[in-house]
Amino acid sequence: QVQLVESGGGLVQAGGSLRLSCAASGRTFVRYAMGWFRQAPGKEREFVAGINWSGRSTYYANSVAGRFTISRDNAKNTVSLQMNSLSPEDTAVYYCAAGPAGIGPRPLVSEYQYWGRGTQVTASS
């Protein structure tokens, strides 16, 4: 069992930056691939970024590649998402998720087993 708690969301002007963090409970954090998803009002939850158990492999949605960076610290049981050059299209609730180590670079929502409650990110124009 893994419990996830996100933090770091907020309101930022277009072009600004935010850093999201996700704290995981449990001693088995290193066994899980981690991901960030987002869901805007009226839209389905979508994949944003993923990272494998070691942190050596990272994956991004085309819409955020080059602007967002995912990282993890297995010693601290945390995963982060650095978001730069934010635009109003990035406005959504952002969720941290944990899934099996074998998750590929284009994961489905259903592949992740554990989810946080989400944190709101709003980029104003």
VEXDOTI-725107 format. One record per residue (C-alpha): x, y, z. Coordinates in steps of 0.5 Angstrom, whole numbers, padded with zeros to 4 digits, always signed. Each point is the difference from the previous one (the first is absolute). Example, Ala and Ser with C-alpha at 12.3 -4.5 7.8 and 13.67 -1.06 7.14 Angstrom:
2
+0025-0009+0016/+0002+0007-0002/
This chain:
125
+0000+0000+0000/+0003+0007-0002/-0003+0006+0002/+0001+0007-0004/-0001+0007+0002/+0001+0006-0005/+0002+0007+0002/+0003+0006-0004/-0006+0002-0004/-0002+0007-0001/-0002+0006-0004/+0005+0002-0005/+0000+0005-0006/+0002-0003-0007/+0007-0001-0001/+0001-0001+0007/+0003-0006+0004/-0003-0005+0005/+0003-0006+0004/-0004-0006+0002/+0002-0005+0005/-0003-0006+0002/+0002-0004+0006/-0001-0007+0001/-0001-0005+0006/+0003-0007+0001/+0006-0003-0001/-0001-0003-0007/+0000+0007-0004/+0006-0002-0004/-0004-0006-0003/-0005+0005-0003/+0000+0004-0007/-0002+0006+0002/-0005+0005-0005/-0003+0007+0000/-0007+0000-0003/-0005+0006-0001/-0007+0001-0001/-0003+0007-0002/-0008+0001+0001/-0004-0004-0005/+0006-0004-0003/+0003-0007+0002/+0006-0001+0004/+0006+0000-0004/+0007-0002+0001/+0006+0006+0001/+0006-0003+0002/+0003-0007+0002/+0006-0003+0003/+0003-0007+0001/+0002-0002+0007/+0007+0002+0000/-0001+0007-0003/+0004-0002-0006/-0006+0000-0005/-0005+0006-0001/-0006+0000-0005/-0004+0007-0001/-0006+0001-0004/+0001+0004-0006/-0003+0006+0002/+0004+0001+0006/+0007-0003-0003/+0005+0005+0001/-0003+0004+0005/-0002-0005+0006/+0006-0004+0003/-0002-0006+0005/+0005-0002+0005/+0000-0005+0006/+0004-0001+0007/-0001-0007+0002/+0004+0002+0006/-0006+0005+0002/-0005-0004-0003/-0002+0006-0004/-0002+0001-0008/+0000+0007-0002/-0002+0004-0007/+0003+0007-0002/-0004+0003-0004/+0002+0006-0004/-0003+0005-0005/-0007-0002+0002/-0006+0002-0004/-0007+0000+0001/-0001-0006-0003/+0004-0003+0005/-0005+0001+0005/-0003-0006+0004/+0000-0004+0006/+0007-0004+0000/+0000-0007+0003/+0006-0004+0002/+0000-0007-0001/+0004-0007+0001/+0000-0006-0004/+0003-0006-0002/+0008+0000-0002/-0002-0002-0007/-0004+0005-0002/+0002+0003-0007/+0001+0007-0003/-0007+0001-0002/-0004-0003+0006/-0008+0000+0001/-0003+0003+0006/-0002-0007+0002/+0007-0003+0001/+0001+0004+0006/-0002-0003+0007/+0000+0006+0004/-0002+0007+0000/+0001+0006+0004/-0006+0005+0001/+0003+0005-0005/+0002+0008+0000/-0003+0005-0004/+0005+0004-0005/-0003+0006-0003/+0004+0004-0005/-0004+0007-0002/+0001+0004-0006/
